[in-house]
Amino acid sequence: MSVEDQKISLDKYQIIPRVLVFATRGEQLLLIKGAKDKKTWPNLFNGIGGHIEKGENVLSAAYREFKEETGLDLLHPQLKMVVTIDINKNPGIGMFVFSGEAGEGEAIPTNEGTPVWVNPKELSKLPLVEDLLTIIPAILEAGKHDPVLFAQYRYESDQLVIEFHK
């Protein structure tokens, strides 16, 4: 198939691809507390992740982002959720959410923030990025052989609305 056969049209919905990783070690979940001077989500807890670079595939981006933001290896990653985020303009965001295990060693802080081990049962006590209380339980409860979850985020009057689709 040629490039022309891809039928790219700028009037169609477009997405910027991102990855998000939720890694565990035993009963603990590794999140990152955003640096206080970070442009997006400063001082809030989030999963590990970021943009997919040109020439990179979704899985290699998950490995790279995890290593860059924690200093740890990502083990046994599984795609758990695909989220389309409609931000009311083009392009939107396509987020590929993985679960996995954190490799051995101590997580190290970076300019993105500080990795912190948390008990998933205590998430409601933390200052989280707004979607995490909804998606983390769905990701952690999904079995190894469960199908990938699909979600749509949209904003109504600056309020995030999350819908799951089967």
N, C-alpha and C positions, 0 to 999 in steps of 0.2 A: 504494500500500500504506500503510495507516495504522500508527501506532505500535503499536496493539494487535495488528495482524497480525504483528508481529515475533516474538511469542510468547517474550518474555524471561522466563526462569524462574531464580530464584536458586539452585535446586538443580542447575543445569547448570554445567559448567566455564566459568569466566570468565578473561579475560586482561587485563592492563594492557599497552597497546601501547608499544613502544619502537623506536627506530631506531639503527642502528650503521653507520658509514661508514668504508670503507677507501679512501683516496685516494692516488694516485700522482702523481709528477712524474718523468718519465723512468723510471729503474730504482729510484727511491727510494719508500718507503712512509711516509706521515705517520701517526704514532701520537701519543697524548697520554700523557705521564707524569703520573699523578694527583698532585695536590697532597698534600703530607705531612699536612695536616690534613683531607683529604677523608674523609667518612664511609665511603664504599665504595671499595675498591681504592686506598688511599693508596700513593704511590710505585710503583705498578705501571703498566706500559704497557698501553694499551687502544686500541680504535678510537675514533673521534669519534662522539658520539651522546648520546641521552637519551630522555626521555619525549615522547610525542606530546601536545600540548596540546589541550584541548577546542576543537572547531571546526576543527581542523587535519587535513589529510590526511597520509598516510604520506610522500609525496614532499616536501611543503612542510616537514614536520618535519625531514627529512634536510638540506634546504637550510639551514634556520634553525639547527639544532644545529651544523652544520659551520661556519657563519659565526660563531656565538656563541663557539665554542670555539677557533677558529683565526684569525679575522679575515680568512679567505680565502673566495673564492667556490668553490662546488662546481660542476664542469663535467662534463657528460655522465654523470650518475648512471644506474646500471642496478641494478635489483633483482636480487640474486644468490642470496639465501637467505632462507627464512622458518623461524624457529625457535620451537617451542613449548617453554617452560621450565616444567616441573612442579616446583613447590617444596613439594609435599606438603600444600598447603592452597589454598583458593580466596581470591582469584584467583591465577592463575599469571601468566606473562609471555609476550607474543607479541613477538618481535623480528624486525624487518625489516632485513635486512643489504644494504647497497649498496656497489658499487664506483664509482669515478669518478676524476676528475683534479682536482688542486688548481689553482686559478687563480694568476695571477702575484702576486708579492709575498712578503713575509716573514710567516710565521706568528707570532702574538703570544700570550704566556702570558695566562691568565685565572685566576680563582679556582678553576676546575676542574682546572687543571694546565698543563703546558708542552708544546706541540706539538714533536715531535722527528722529523726525517727519519731513517729507518733503512734499512739494506739488508735486504730480506726474507730473504736467505741467512743472516743473522746473528741471526735471531729467537731461536734457542735460547740465546743468550748474555744475553738481556735478562730482567728480572723481569716476566713477562707475566701478565695475567689468565688464569686456567687454561684457558680454551677456545681461546685464540688460536692456539696451535701446531697445532691441529686444523683450525680454520675458515679461517685466512688462506690457506694453500696452496690449499684448495678454491676459494676466491673468486678468488684471483689467476690460477689456472689455467683457470677457466671462460671459455670464449670468448664473444664478443659475442652469438652466436645460440644458445648452449647454454640448455637449460631451467633454470628456477629450481630451486635445491636446497632440499630440505625436511629439517629435522632436528628431533629431539626430545631435549631435555636432561631428565634426571631425576637425583635424588640417591638413592644407596644408601649408608646409613651415612656420610653427609656426603661421599661421593665422587661427583664429577660423572661421569655416564655420558652419552656422546653417541652417538646413532644417526642415521644418514642414511637417508632413505627416497626411493624413486623412484616 
